[in-house]
Amino acid sequence: MPDPALQSFGAHEYRGGRWQTVQVAAPAERALTIYLNATEWAVLLASPHDPLSLALGFLANEGVLTHPDQVALAQVCGGGACVEVWLHGPTPSRGPTVRTTGCTGGVTRTLPAALDLPPITDPVRVAPAVLFGLLRALQDRALLYARAGGLHAAGLGTPTGALRWVAEDVGRHNAVDRVRGLAWRAQASTAGLVLVTTGRISAEMVVKAARMGCPVVVSRTAATAQAVTLARRWGVTLVAYARARRLRVYTHPQRVQE
């Protein structure tokens, strides 16, 4: 059965001094419009699979949704091109559209530095071996990336090393929103879990981690200066360059212990 997240193409490949015709898979991307109480709230350029998880996770990570009881109805429409979310209460006020540093040009309604989020005080301890294990598990379960490349993955795992949810998308922000949406639809709390991502940890990624209540966020790649500043302010342990049995802890290092 074809996967909507991938498209197949014929291509000419040069290998070993010879040309050959090959059939290859490439990540698909599509505009997803999110409507909140019949008002257009955001348009995301994202992978086209499971739009409902992406939309709910995005709204939760934007601080619009805080409890499942808020949602009266959430449904996919337009053949997967849009998601309608209806709230029991009025539509929240919306700030200006802010362009994120996402590789697919993501949006947010809040400037990260202007947020006043409560700091995470969770005293959880995570061993370096657990962080490496979560990253390996994330790589093993990134099945779309294994088939086509070009996608980011994000996961939520326990401090003891169990990877509960995994999501993939062409955008790293979208992948984090998707994994939040999976937990949201399972009516499971994300507080106290470790956020694992293949993408760069930017300020917006720290916002998402803080709003999920994740005391630790870890990536194989870099972190930005503002991400470090905000992680320090909001009590998030930020771990970057976790690869080849090495890692770098920028903030709140007491949580990463043997």
C-alpha positions as CSV (number, residue, x, y, z in Angstrom):
1,M,0.0,0.0,0.0
2,P,1.5,3.4,-1.0
3,D,2.6,5.6,1.9
4,P,1.2,9.2,1.5
5,A,4.4,10.6,3.1
6,L,6.5,9.4,0.2
7,Q,6.4,9.8,-3.6
8,S,8.1,7.6,-6.1
9,F,10.1,8.9,-9.1
10,G,12.3,7.6,-11.8
11,A,15.8,9.0,-11.8
12,H,19.1,8.7,-13.6
13,E,21.9,7.5,-11.2
14,Y,25.6,7.6,-11.9
15,R,27.4,4.9,-10.0
16,G,30.7,3.1,-10.5
17,G,31.3,4.8,-13.8
18,R,28.0,3.9,-15.3
19,W,24.5,5.4,-15.7
20,Q,21.4,3.5,-14.7
21,T,17.7,4.2,-14.4
22,V,16.4,3.7,-10.8
23,Q,13.1,4.1,-9.0
24,V,13.5,6.2,-5.9
25,A,11.3,7.5,-3.1
26,A,11.3,11.2,-2.0
27,P,9.5,12.8,1.0
28,A,6.2,14.4,0.1
29,E,5.2,17.8,1.4
30,R,1.9,19.6,1.4
31,A,0.3,22.7,2.8
32,L,-2.0,21.9,5.8
33,T,-4.5,24.6,6.8
34,I,-5.6,24.5,10.4
35,Y,-9.0,26.1,11.2
36,L,-9.9,26.9,14.8
37,N,-13.6,27.6,15.4
38,A,-13.9,28.2,11.6
39,T,-11.1,30.8,11.6
40,E,-8.0,30.1,9.6
41,W,-5.3,29.8,12.3
42,A,-2.2,28.6,10.5
43,V,-0.9,27.1,7.3
44,L,2.0,24.6,7.7
45,L,4.1,23.0,5.0
46,A,4.5,19.5,6.2
47,S,4.5,15.8,5.4
48,P,0.9,14.8,4.4
49,H,0.4,11.8,6.6
50,D,-1.7,12.0,9.9
51,P,-2.7,15.6,9.6
52,L,-4.9,15.4,12.8
53,S,-1.9,14.6,15.1
54,L,0.1,17.4,13.6
55,A,-2.7,19.9,14.0
56,L,-3.5,19.0,17.6
57,G,0.1,18.9,18.5
58,F,0.8,22.3,16.9
59,L,-2.1,23.9,18.8
60,A,-1.0,22.3,22.1
61,N,2.6,23.4,21.6
62,E,1.4,26.9,20.8
63,G,-0.4,27.0,24.1
64,V,-3.8,27.2,22.5
65,L,-4.9,23.7,23.8
66,T,-4.1,22.8,27.4
67,H,-6.6,20.0,28.1
68,P,-8.5,17.5,25.9
69,D,-11.8,18.7,27.3
70,Q,-11.4,22.0,25.4
71,V,-11.9,20.2,22.1
72,A,-15.5,19.7,21.0
73,L,-14.6,18.3,17.6
74,A,-11.5,17.8,15.6
75,Q,-11.7,16.4,12.0
76,V,-9.7,16.2,8.8
77,C,-11.2,17.9,5.8
78,G,-10.4,18.7,2.2
79,G,-9.0,15.3,1.5
80,G,-6.3,15.9,4.1
81,A,-5.5,19.5,3.1
82,C,-7.1,20.9,6.2
83,V,-8.0,20.2,9.8
84,E,-11.0,21.8,11.6
85,V,-10.8,22.1,15.4
86,W,-13.8,23.3,17.3
87,L,-13.5,24.4,20.9
88,H,-16.2,24.5,23.6
89,G,-15.1,28.0,24.4
90,P,-14.3,31.1,22.4
91,T,-11.4,31.4,19.9
92,P,-8.3,32.5,21.8
93,S,-6.7,35.8,20.9
94,R,-4.0,35.5,18.3
95,G,-0.7,37.3,18.1
96,P,1.3,38.2,15.0
97,T,2.6,35.5,12.7
98,V,6.2,34.8,13.5
99,R,8.4,32.9,10.9
100,T,10.4,30.2,12.6
101,T,13.8,28.9,11.7
102,G,12.2,25.6,10.5
103,C,13.5,24.1,7.3
104,T,10.0,24.2,5.9
105,G,9.2,27.8,7.0
106,G,7.1,27.0,10.1
107,V,5.1,29.6,11.9
108,T,4.3,30.5,15.5
109,R,2.1,33.1,17.1
110,T,4.5,34.0,19.9
111,L,8.0,35.3,20.1
112,P,9.9,32.8,22.3
113,A,11.8,35.5,24.3
114,A,8.5,37.2,25.2
115,L,7.0,34.2,26.8
116,D,6.8,33.8,30.6
117,L,6.6,30.1,31.0
118,P,6.9,28.5,34.5
119,P,10.3,26.8,35.0
120,I,10.4,23.0,35.1
121,T,11.6,21.8,38.5
122,D,11.4,18.1,37.9
123,P,14.4,16.5,39.7
124,V,14.5,13.6,37.2
125,R,17.9,12.0,36.5
126,V,18.9,10.5,33.2
127,A,22.0,8.5,32.5
128,P,24.1,9.3,29.4
129,A,23.6,5.7,28.3
130,V,19.9,6.2,28.4
131,L,20.1,9.3,26.1
132,F,22.3,7.4,23.6
133,G,19.8,4.5,23.7
134,L,16.9,6.8,23.1
135,L,18.6,8.3,20.1
136,R,19.4,4.9,18.7
137,A,15.8,3.8,19.2
138,L,14.6,6.9,17.4
139,Q,16.9,6.2,14.5
140,D,15.7,2.5,14.4
141,R,12.0,3.7,14.3
142,A,12.5,6.4,11.7
143,L,11.2,4.2,9.0
144,L,10.3,6.9,6.5
145,Y,13.9,8.3,6.7
146,A,15.3,4.8,6.1
147,R,13.3,4.6,2.9
148,A,13.8,8.0,1.5
149,G,15.9,10.3,3.7
150,G,15.1,14.0,3.9
151,L,12.9,13.8,7.0
152,H,13.4,14.7,10.7
153,A,12.2,12.5,13.6
154,A,11.2,13.3,17.1
155,G,10.3,11.1,20.0
156,L,9.2,11.1,23.6
157,G,10.8,8.7,26.0
158,T,10.9,7.9,29.6
159,P,14.0,8.7,31.8
160,T,14.6,4.9,32.0
161,G,14.9,4.6,28.2
162,A,11.5,3.5,26.8
163,L,10.7,5.4,23.6
164,R,6.9,5.8,23.7
165,W,6.1,7.8,20.6
166,V,7.9,8.6,17.4
167,A,6.9,11.0,14.6
168,E,8.6,12.0,11.3
169,D,8.1,15.1,9.1
170,V,10.0,17.1,6.5
171,G,10.2,19.9,9.2
172,R,11.8,19.4,12.6
173,H,9.3,21.7,14.3
174,N,6.5,19.6,12.7
175,A,8.0,16.4,13.9
176,V,7.9,17.7,17.5
177,D,4.3,18.9,17.1
178,R,3.4,15.5,15.6
179,V,4.8,13.6,18.5
180,R,3.0,15.9,20.9
181,G,-0.2,15.2,19.0
182,L,0.2,11.5,19.3
183,A,0.5,11.8,23.0
184,W,-2.5,14.2,23.1
185,R,-4.7,11.8,21.2
186,A,-3.7,9.0,23.6
187,Q,-4.7,11.4,26.5
188,A,-1.2,10.9,27.9
189,S,0.8,13.5,29.8
190,T,4.2,14.5,28.3
191,A,5.4,16.0,31.6
192,G,8.6,14.3,32.8
193,L,9.4,12.7,29.5
194,V,12.6,13.2,27.4
195,L,12.2,15.0,24.1
196,V,14.5,13.4,21.5
197,T,15.0,15.1,18.1
198,T,17.2,14.7,15.1
199,G,17.0,18.4,14.3
200,R,18.8,21.6,15.5
201,I,17.5,22.8,18.9
202,S,16.4,26.4,18.3
203,A,14.5,28.7,20.6
204,E,11.1,27.5,19.2
205,M,12.1,23.9,20.0
206,V,12.8,24.8,23.6
207,V,9.4,26.5,23.8
208,K,7.8,23.2,22.7
209,A,9.8,21.2,25.2
210,A,8.9,23.6,28.0
211,R,5.2,23.6,27.1
212,M,5.3,19.8,27.1
213,G,6.9,19.7,30.5
214,C,9.9,17.8,29.2
215,P,12.8,18.4,31.6
216,V,15.4,17.1,29.1
217,V,15.7,17.7,25.3
218,V,18.4,16.0,23.4
219,S,19.7,16.1,19.8
220,R,22.5,14.7,17.8
221,T,23.1,18.2,16.4
222,A,23.6,21.8,17.5
223,A,21.7,24.2,19.7
224,T,21.4,27.9,19.1
225,A,22.4,30.6,21.6
226,Q,18.9,31.7,22.3
227,A,17.8,28.1,22.9
228,V,20.5,27.9,25.6
229,T,19.3,31.1,27.2
230,L,15.7,30.1,27.2
231,A,16.5,26.6,28.4
232,R,18.4,28.1,31.3
233,R,15.5,30.3,32.2
234,W,12.8,27.7,32.0
235,G,14.6,24.8,33.7
236,V,15.1,22.7,30.6
237,T,18.2,20.5,30.4
238,L,19.5,21.0,26.9
239,V,21.8,18.3,25.5
240,A,23.3,18.7,22.0
241,Y,25.9,16.8,19.9
242,A,24.9,13.5,21.5
243,R,26.8,11.1,19.2
244,A,29.7,8.8,19.1
245,R,29.5,8.2,22.9
246,R,29.9,12.0,23.5
247,L,27.4,14.6,24.5
248,R,27.3,18.3,25.5
249,V,25.1,19.5,28.3
250,Y,24.4,23.3,28.1
251,T,22.0,23.9,30.9
252,H,20.9,22.3,34.2
253,P,23.5,19.5,34.0
254,Q,22.5,17.9,37.4
255,R,19.8,15.9,35.5
256,V,22.3,14.0,33.4
257,Q,24.1,11.6,35.7
258,E,25.3,8.0,35.7
